[in-house]
Amino acid sequence: MPLRLRFGTDDLLRCRFGFSPLCETHEAVRTLRRRGRHGYHRPWLRRMREAVAGLDLSALWLFMPRGGYTPDFLGPPPGTPFTSPASFEDELALLRVTDPAVAHEEMARSLACTPGAAESPLGREMLDDPERAVQRLADLTERAWQALIAADWPRLRSLLEADIAYRSRQLADGGLEGLFADLHPGLRWSGGTLAISSPAASLGVWDLGGRGVLLMPSIFVWPDVVSGFAPRWQPTVIYPARGMGALWQRPVPEAPGALVRLLGANRAAILSGLDEPASTTALAHRHGLAPSSVSEHLTVLRNAGLLASRRRGHQVLYERTPLGMALATGEA
């Protein structure tokens, strides 16, 4: 049974977008342990091996149970407007002033999701001194930010901002029904209720009570969608950002001159760079082209027998045929 969020009239007026560098840091830490589910992030993980080797993340991982509860104080939702988002330093400062009583309650709830965690030496140490535990987790979060996120943040922020701009247009064109239809396969909108199906989602039915929903795109939450329903904060839905599939891909190789003369620059670039199946959206992001233009090029290449397409979930993926591969590589 999925989690269901019931929207009232006031909730429809209080939906907003935002993103959080602190949230991205913790989702990146979580990604390091998603065994067999790394997908798009494999190139990033290879690049991070040396940095991760110097980090002891056990205290953070202790409070990130798979399919269980993560303390809300570790990821307070952004309270500032999207037009002037808080910095990592601002969000970290908010984490540092967490009430120790609140921290103890939330850490105990999180540890209860993992048998034996509360009785472990580290679990007891964190619960016995919650004030010190908050500072320890904040210090570790800051080190993780510097090692895993800080250098890439301008690129990540640009992609998150682009997602919000696109989703805002969807909301303007089709309302919440149009927005949620394309946001994530685990989301279903019907009759004023948003159903969230995800391994990390809680169960039950919750009335939003006029607080609306904060919608947050994320790079590292993929492939899940995550919901947060803390009493003291606005209910939050975190979903994978549009276009993140091409974020870590290597630069597209330059198409041979003969292929450019035969197909044109853009079609030649698409065919040459299609080393693995990709969607129209991913190719548009990779080549800096409008999705409509890429769609037209893909149709021409497919009709010429150079590409094949297949559906995976809500996506259509394109890949080279043997003829397309021979033409792109110059191998008969």
Order of alpha helices (4+ residues) and beta strands (2+ residues): beta-alpha-beta-alpha-alpha-alpha-alpha-alpha-alpha-alpha-alpha-beta-beta-beta-beta-beta-beta-alpha-alpha-beta-alpha-alpha-beta-beta-alpha
